[in-house]
Amino acid sequence: MDAPPDPMFEATRQENPARRSPQPLFNRKLALLLLCAAIHAPANADVVVMRNGDRLTGKVVHKKADELLFATSYAGTLKLKWSDVASVATDKPVALVIGDAHMVSGTLAGRFIPGSAEFAPTGPRGASAQYLAPRDIALASVRYVNPTVDESGQGIAWSGHVNAGGATTSGNSINGSVHGDIDAIGRARDYRVLGGGELNHATDHHMETVFNWRAHGEFDRFYEQQTFFSYTRATVEHDKFKALDLRSTLGGGAGYQFFESAPLNLSLQGGLDYVVVNNINVPDDQYTAAAWVLRYDQKPWKLDMQFFHQEDGTVSLESPSNVVLHTQTGLRAPLRGGINATVQYNFDWNNRPAAGSDSADRTLLFTLGYAW
């Protein structure tokens, strides 16, 4: 009787090429490439190996969502899809946020398994040997690499702008106008704070013809990879020449952040508001309304100029014909040192204005301001 085949020799037998699966062969080649990349990685350089086998050397700059910024000396800063990265190796410590954990620092080394890396923490002085022990991590679990202060969960990044404009005429006509507005956004890793307001005032032959102001505040709590969020929002406004002493709203709901970056931001949110209207010499009103907010800004064609559009509105659930809408659309161009020039068109609509007032208000503004 023949002796049973030795498993060691059985494993070395030649496979039938017709039965060989191309995917395992590709994975073996990729694993071999990862091994070579780890052995032959140049000094003072980070190495990224893509799932298609491309090997890049340079410097890991930043990772957020599915985008890795990788600086090279031969092609500038590349934008790579994180999901297409098979391996990352760094020659110096980088900061990581893994999942919902706090920020940690350490070096990454390539592994033979695509989509994983060995992480060696460089913990604080006196850290235990268990804390400093290298460990394998899945690249898919890395939320940020070299996060900003807001992404790290250790602070808030503030941005915003303040603008002012005005005009005065004397002689045959005596009139003047002034406008001011401010908006600020505080972004932390898991939440966002927004606030702002505007004021308009005008006179004609020393007679006041325009006086209105509006302010808003909002808190957003983010979930699910920083896309879904819940919000609480409040607004107040006054318009003397619309017989509006004070309209105040308080409400909340849910929203979705489609894009959030320096060149492009887009979010849409909706919910319910409770509206209280105090009028001047007109009966007051209060009601529950469906509410929405749209925020969009973009730097088109890779220019520094920023196009923006923002709108918010309410529709009364008790009387759907009771609609209030505010929109701001414009173009903001940087000048120098944070100073910017803005041309802006405001359109406000109230389907049930006070007696003697129009439903629509249109304002064209030219302002100078400062952005941070």
C-alpha positions as CSV (number, residue, x, y, z in Angstrom):
1,M,0.0,0.0,0.0
2,D,1.3,3.4,-0.9
3,A,2.2,5.7,2.0
4,P,-0.1,8.7,2.4
5,P,1.2,11.9,0.8
6,D,3.3,14.1,3.0
7,P,1.3,17.4,3.5
8,M,4.6,19.4,3.3
9,F,5.3,18.0,-0.2
10,E,1.6,18.1,-1.1
11,A,1.6,21.9,-0.5
12,T,4.5,22.3,-3.0
13,R,2.8,20.6,-5.8
14,Q,2.2,22.6,-9.0
15,E,-1.3,23.8,-9.4
16,N,-3.1,23.5,-12.7
17,P,-2.8,27.1,-14.2
18,A,-6.3,26.8,-15.5
19,R,-7.7,26.3,-12.0
20,R,-5.6,29.0,-10.4
21,S,-7.7,32.0,-9.1
22,P,-6.2,35.3,-10.2
23,Q,-7.3,37.1,-7.0
24,P,-5.2,35.0,-4.5
25,L,-2.3,35.4,-6.9
26,F,-2.7,39.2,-6.9
27,N,-3.0,39.2,-3.1
28,R,0.3,37.2,-2.9
29,K,2.0,39.7,-5.2
30,L,0.7,42.6,-3.1
31,A,1.8,41.0,0.1
32,L,5.3,40.5,-1.5
33,L,5.3,44.1,-2.5
34,L,4.4,45.2,1.0
35,L,7.3,43.1,2.3
36,C,9.7,44.7,-0.1
37,A,8.4,48.2,0.7
38,A,9.0,47.6,4.4
39,I,12.5,46.3,3.8
40,H,13.6,48.9,1.3
41,A,11.8,51.9,2.6
42,P,14.1,55.0,2.2
43,A,15.2,56.8,5.2
44,N,13.4,60.0,6.2
45,A,10.4,59.2,4.0
46,D,6.9,57.8,4.5
47,V,5.8,55.0,2.2
48,V,2.3,54.4,0.9
49,V,1.4,51.3,-1.1
50,M,-1.9,51.3,-3.0
51,R,-4.1,48.3,-3.5
52,N,-3.2,48.3,-7.3
53,G,0.5,47.9,-6.4
54,D,1.6,51.5,-6.8
55,R,4.3,52.5,-4.3
56,L,4.7,56.1,-3.3
57,T,7.3,57.8,-1.2
58,G,6.9,61.2,0.5
59,K,5.2,62.5,3.6
60,V,1.9,61.8,5.2
61,V,0.2,65.2,5.7
62,H,-3.4,64.6,6.7
63,K,-6.2,62.1,6.5
64,K,-9.9,62.9,6.9
65,A,-12.9,60.9,5.7
66,D,-11.7,58.9,2.6
67,E,-9.0,61.3,1.6
68,L,-5.3,61.1,2.4
69,L,-3.0,64.1,1.6
70,F,0.4,62.8,0.7
71,A,3.2,65.3,-0.1
72,T,5.8,64.2,-2.7
73,S,8.9,65.9,-4.2
74,Y,8.1,64.7,-7.7
75,A,4.3,65.3,-8.0
76,G,3.4,67.8,-5.3
77,T,0.7,67.0,-2.8
78,L,-1.5,64.1,-3.9
79,K,-5.0,63.4,-2.9
80,L,-5.4,59.6,-2.4
81,K,-8.5,57.6,-1.6
82,W,-7.9,56.1,1.9
83,S,-9.9,53.0,0.9
84,D,-7.5,52.3,-1.9
85,V,-4.5,52.3,0.4
86,A,-3.1,48.9,1.2
87,S,-0.2,49.9,3.5
88,V,1.3,52.9,5.3
89,A,4.7,53.3,6.8
90,T,6.0,56.4,8.5
91,D,9.6,57.2,9.5
92,K,8.5,59.6,12.3
93,P,5.5,59.6,14.7
94,V,2.1,60.8,13.4
95,A,-1.0,61.7,15.4
96,L,-4.0,59.3,14.9
97,V,-7.6,59.2,16.0
98,I,-8.8,55.6,15.8
99,G,-12.5,55.2,15.9
100,D,-14.0,57.3,18.7
101,A,-10.9,57.1,20.9
102,H,-8.7,60.0,22.0
103,M,-5.8,61.1,19.9
104,V,-2.6,59.0,20.1
105,S,0.8,59.4,18.6
106,G,3.2,56.8,17.1
107,T,4.7,55.3,14.0
108,L,3.1,53.1,11.4
109,A,4.8,50.2,9.8
110,G,3.5,48.2,6.8
111,R,2.0,44.7,7.3
112,F,1.8,41.8,4.9
113,I,-2.0,41.9,5.1
114,P,-3.4,44.7,2.8
115,G,-5.5,47.2,4.7
116,S,-3.6,46.9,8.0
117,A,-0.6,48.5,9.7
118,E,1.5,48.0,12.8
119,F,1.1,50.9,15.2
120,A,3.9,51.6,17.7
121,P,2.8,54.2,20.2
122,T,5.2,56.9,21.5
123,G,3.3,57.5,24.7
124,P,3.9,60.1,27.4
125,R,6.8,59.7,29.8
126,G,6.3,56.9,32.3
127,A,3.8,55.1,30.0
128,S,3.6,51.3,30.8
129,A,5.2,48.7,28.6
130,Q,1.8,47.4,27.7
131,Y,0.7,50.8,26.4
132,L,3.9,51.2,24.3
133,A,3.7,47.7,22.9
134,P,3.2,47.6,19.1
135,R,-0.2,46.5,17.9
136,D,-2.0,45.8,14.6
137,I,-4.7,48.1,13.5
138,A,-7.1,48.1,10.5
139,L,-6.6,51.2,8.3
140,A,-10.4,51.4,8.0
141,S,-10.6,52.2,11.7
142,V,-8.3,55.2,11.4
143,R,-10.6,58.3,11.5
144,Y,-7.9,61.0,11.2
145,V,-4.2,61.2,10.7
146,N,-2.5,64.4,11.9
147,P,-5.9,65.9,12.9
148,T,-6.6,69.6,13.3
149,V,-7.5,70.8,16.7
150,D,-11.2,70.4,16.2
151,E,-10.8,66.9,14.6
152,S,-8.6,65.7,17.6
153,G,-11.4,66.4,20.1
154,Q,-9.1,68.6,22.1
155,G,-10.4,72.0,21.0
156,I,-12.5,74.2,18.8
157,A,-11.5,75.7,15.4
158,W,-13.2,79.1,14.9
159,S,-13.9,80.7,11.5
160,G,-16.2,83.5,10.3
161,H,-16.4,87.0,9.0
162,V,-17.6,90.5,9.8
163,N,-18.7,93.0,7.2
164,A,-19.8,96.6,7.0
165,G,-21.0,99.0,4.4
166,G,-22.7,102.3,4.0
167,A,-23.5,105.3,1.9
168,T,-24.3,109.0,2.5
169,T,-25.5,111.7,0.1
170,S,-25.8,115.5,0.7
171,G,-26.9,118.4,-1.4
172,N,-30.1,118.1,-3.4
173,S,-30.6,114.7,-1.7
174,I,-29.8,114.1,1.9
175,N,-29.8,110.4,2.8
176,G,-27.6,107.7,4.3
177,S,-27.5,104.0,5.0
178,V,-25.5,101.6,7.0
179,H,-25.2,97.8,7.1
180,G,-23.3,95.4,9.3
181,D,-23.3,91.6,9.6
182,I,-21.2,89.0,11.4
183,D,-21.2,85.2,11.3
184,A,-19.0,82.8,13.3
185,I,-18.6,79.0,13.4
186,G,-16.9,77.0,16.1
187,R,-16.2,73.4,15.0
188,A,-15.2,70.6,17.4
189,R,-14.8,67.0,16.5
190,D,-18.4,66.0,17.4
191,Y,-20.3,69.3,17.5
192,R,-20.6,72.7,15.9
193,V,-21.7,76.1,17.2
194,L,-23.0,78.8,14.9
195,G,-24.0,82.4,15.6
196,G,-24.4,85.7,13.8
197,G,-26.6,88.6,13.0
198,E,-27.1,91.6,10.8
199,L,-28.4,95.2,11.1
200,N,-29.7,97.7,8.5
201,H,-30.5,101.4,9.0
202,A,-31.3,104.1,6.5
203,T,-32.5,107.7,6.5
204,D,-33.9,110.1,3.9
205,H,-33.8,113.8,4.6
206,H,-33.1,113.0,8.2
207,M,-36.2,110.8,8.4
208,E,-35.7,107.2,9.3
209,T,-36.8,104.9,6.5
210,V,-35.2,101.5,7.3
211,F,-34.4,99.9,10.7
212,N,-34.2,96.1,11.0
213,W,-32.0,93.6,12.6
214,R,-31.8,89.8,12.9
215,A,-29.8,87.3,15.0
216,H,-29.5,83.6,15.2
217,G,-27.7,80.9,17.2
218,E,-27.4,77.1,16.7
219,F,-25.9,74.0,18.2
220,D,-25.2,70.9,16.0
221,R,-24.3,67.4,17.4
222,F,-22.7,65.1,14.8
223,Y,-23.1,61.4,14.4
224,E,-22.2,58.7,11.8
225,Q,-18.9,59.8,10.3
226,Q,-19.6,63.5,10.7
227,T,-22.4,63.5,8.2
228,F,-25.7,63.2,10.1
229,F,-26.4,65.7,12.9
230,S,-29.1,66.9,15.2
231,Y,-29.6,70.6,15.9
232,T,-31.2,73.1,18.2
233,R,-31.7,76.6,16.7
234,A,-33.1,79.9,17.8
235,T,-33.7,83.2,15.9
236,V,-34.9,86.7,16.7
237,E,-35.7,89.6,14.4
238,H,-37.1,93.1,14.4
239,D,-38.4,95.3,11.5
240,K,-39.8,98.6,12.5
241,F,-41.2,99.4,9.1
242,K,-43.0,96.1,8.8
243,A,-44.8,96.6,12.1
244,L,-42.7,93.7,13.5
245,D,-41.7,94.3,17.0
246,L,-40.1,90.8,17.5
247,R,-40.4,87.4,15.8
248,S,-38.7,84.7,17.7
249,T,-38.3,81.0,16.8
250,L,-37.0,78.0,18.8
251,G,-36.8,74.6,17.4
252,G,-34.7,71.6,16.4
253,G,-34.4,68.7,14.0
254,A,-31.9,66.7,11.9
255,G,-29.6,67.5,9.1
256,Y,-27.0,66.1,6.7
257,Q,-23.6,67.5,5.9
258,F,-22.9,66.6,2.3
259,F,-19.5,68.4,2.1
260,E,-17.3,70.1,4.7
261,S,-14.0,71.5,3.6
262,A,-12.3,74.8,2.8
263,P,-13.2,74.7,-1.0
264,L,-16.8,73.3,-0.5
265,N,-19.4,73.2,2.2
266,L,-23.0,72.0,1.8
267,S,-25.6,71.1,4.4
268,L,-29.3,70.7,4.6
269,Q,-31.4,70.5,7.8
270,G,-35.1,70.4,8.7
271,G,-37.3,70.1,11.7
272,L,-40.0,71.9,13.7
273,D,-40.0,75.5,15.1
274,Y,-42.2,77.2,17.6
275,V,-42.8,80.7,16.3
276,V,-43.9,83.7,18.4
277,V,-44.7,87.0,16.6
278,N,-45.1,90.3,18.5
279,N,-46.4,93.0,16.2
280,I,-46.7,96.8,16.4
281,N,-50.3,97.9,16.5
282,V,-51.3,94.5,14.9
283,P,-52.6,91.4,16.7
284,D,-49.8,89.0,17.8
285,D,-49.5,85.4,16.6
286,Q,-47.9,82.1,17.6
287,Y,-47.8,78.8,15.8
288,T,-45.8,75.6,15.1
289,A,-44.0,75.5,11.8
290,A,-42.0,73.2,9.6
291,A,-38.5,74.7,9.2
292,W,-35.5,74.2,7.0
293,V,-32.0,75.7,6.6
294,L,-29.7,75.3,3.6
295,R,-26.0,76.4,3.7
296,Y,-23.7,76.3,0.7
297,D,-20.4,77.9,-0.2
298,Q,-17.8,77.0,-2.7
299,K,-14.6,78.4,-4.2
300,P,-15.2,77.7,-7.9
301,W,-12.5,76.9,-10.5
302,K,-9.9,76.7,-7.8
303,L,-10.1,80.5,-7.2
304,D,-9.8,82.2,-3.9
305,M,-13.2,83.9,-4.5
306,Q,-16.1,82.3,-2.6
307,F,-19.7,81.9,-3.9
308,F,-22.2,81.5,-1.1
309,H,-25.9,80.9,-0.6
310,Q,-27.8,80.5,2.6
311,E,-31.5,80.3,3.2
312,D,-33.9,79.5,6.1
313,G,-37.6,79.4,6.2
314,T,-40.7,78.3,8.0
315,V,-44.2,77.1,6.9
316,S,-47.0,77.2,9.5
317,L,-48.5,73.7,10.1
318,E,-51.8,75.4,11.0
319,S,-51.9,77.5,7.9
320,P,-49.5,76.4,5.1
321,S,-50.0,79.8,3.3
322,N,-48.1,81.4,6.2
323,V,-44.5,81.3,4.7
324,V,-41.5,83.2,5.9
325,L,-38.2,83.0,3.9
326,H,-34.8,84.6,4.3
327,T,-32.0,84.2,1.7
328,Q,-28.5,85.5,1.2
329,T,-26.6,85.0,-2.0
330,G,-23.3,86.5,-3.0
331,L,-19.6,86.5,-3.9
332,R,-16.8,87.2,-1.5
333,A,-13.3,88.0,-2.8
334,P,-10.2,88.3,-0.7
335,L,-8.1,91.4,-0.9
336,R,-5.2,91.3,1.5
337,G,-4.5,90.2,5.0
338,G,-7.9,88.7,5.7
339,I,-9.7,91.8,4.3
340,N,-12.4,90.8,1.7
341,A,-14.9,92.5,-0.5
342,T,-18.5,91.2,-0.8
343,V,-21.4,91.7,-3.1
344,Q,-24.5,90.2,-1.7
345,Y,-28.2,90.0,-2.6
346,N,-30.7,89.4,0.2
347,F,-34.3,88.3,-0.6
348,D,-36.9,88.1,2.3
349,W,-40.4,86.9,1.8
350,N,-43.4,87.0,4.2
351,N,-46.6,85.7,2.7
352,R,-48.7,87.4,5.4
353,P,-47.2,90.9,5.8
354,A,-48.7,93.6,8.0
355,A,-51.2,95.9,6.4
356,G,-49.4,98.5,4.3
357,S,-46.2,96.3,3.9
358,D,-45.1,94.3,0.9
359,S,-44.5,90.6,1.0
360,A,-41.0,90.8,-0.5
361,D,-37.9,92.8,0.5
362,R,-34.8,92.9,-1.8
363,T,-31.5,94.4,-0.9
364,L,-28.2,94.6,-2.9
365,L,-25.2,95.1,-0.7
366,F,-21.5,96.0,-1.3
367,T,-19.4,95.6,1.8
368,L,-15.8,95.4,3.1
369,G,-15.0,93.0,5.9
370,Y,-12.5,90.7,7.6
371,A,-12.5,86.9,7.5
372,W,-10.7,84.5,9.9
